[in-house]
Amino acid sequence: MGQFATAGAALLAAVLALVAGVYAARTTRRTSREVEVLRSSLARESAEEQSRREYEFAARKRLYDECEPLISKLAASCDAAADRIVELSDPRRWKELQATRDANSFWMLSRSSEVISFARAFLEPLAVYTLLSEKITLVDLAFDARVNEVYTLAEAAYQVHLNDYKIAAIPPALTYGPVVMGWREKRVAESATYWWQGLTRGRLDPAIETCIHRDAGRLTTVAEFENRYLELFEAPQDSRSKSLGLFCNPLYNFRPEDRPVFWRMLMCQLLIYRRISARSRLPEGIKVSHRFSFDMRDIDTIQRAGEIKDDLLESSLNVALQYSSGLLGGK
């Protein structure tokens, strides 16, 4: 009896050993498969991460190589345009902006050096933005917050010229309706309301092109732009003459009270241009507030000129702050 018990125990032990061996073998094979899957997954993820890093490095290098020179040029152009905006508050400038041609017969109304100088200063940041937009993609912008902000602001400065009605409607709203029957006569009698102070994209883009030397892939020099302006001044049948004339339209016979919408637009651009200039010179890692504020030196200079009424200046500054409040998507 004892022998049977011993044999049974031995058999049971053998069976259990066999089962354990089979289980261990299966577990080992399953574990090996899982390890191989894990290794493969880790290798794939490592390759993807390496690929991502290489792509990001290439994108950042491309941004630096191709876009950084333009961003530096944009900052300088914005400084110059902002300075000219402030200068436009000086009534001594207005005398040189007077139209010398019949506004009913021509689009380009003056060939004065002051008009040409202001036109080029206001066109140059838009021209740099145009060149920059031809090099940058949305994917590129995701890798550099600083470049993204600068580009966003440059685009916003471009859009200001297309948003004259929107800017006029910001409280306190201005009465503004240049597209009406008999506008030629009405704009002379009531300039603030009926003189067109914005642009359409179809006219803005050709005007910007007069500031770009496409063959050389750069901006026109001061002398080259002046020559283009004067050539178009003498060629009223050229469609570019109308585009450039319409860009300069708010400058002809300029006085802030006669161009209140344009003055608001300039205050919007003054904010944007000073911000571009400051942001372009800061490292990417430095965070800045989304809120805009005027440089008090600009405001002091405008006030010292003493020719812009307090209510017009105050309302235009407030409108510019309202308009800019959402440009960077924050408060």
HELIX and SHEET records of a PDB file:
HELIX    1   1 GLY A    2  ARG A   62  1                                  61    
HELIX    2   2 LEU A   63  CYS A   67  3                                   5    
HELIX    3   3 GLU A   68  GLU A   87  1                                  20    
HELIX    4   4 PRO A   91  TRP A   94  1                                   4    
HELIX    5   5 LYS A   95  LEU A   97  5                                   3    
HELIX    6   6 SER A  113  SER A  133  1                                  21    
HELIX    7   7 LEU A  138  LEU A  141  1                                   4    
HELIX    8   8 ALA A  145  VAL A  160  1                                  16    
HELIX    9   9 ASP A  164  ALA A  169  1                                   6    
HELIX   10  10 TRP A  183  ALA A  189  1                                   7    
HELIX   11  11 SER A  191  TYR A  194  1                                   4    
HELIX   12  12 ARG A  201  GLU A  209  1                                   9    
HELIX   13  13 VAL A  222  PHE A  233  1                                  12    
HELIX   14  14 SER A  239  CYS A  248  1                                  10    
HELIX   15  15 PRO A  260  SER A  280  1                                  21    
HELIX   16  16 MET A  296  ALA A  305  1                                  10    
HELIX   17  17 ASP A  310  SER A  324  1                                  15    
SHEET    1   A 2 ILE A 212  HIS A 213  0                                        
SHEET    2   A 2 ARG A 218  LEU A 219 -1                                        
END                                                                             
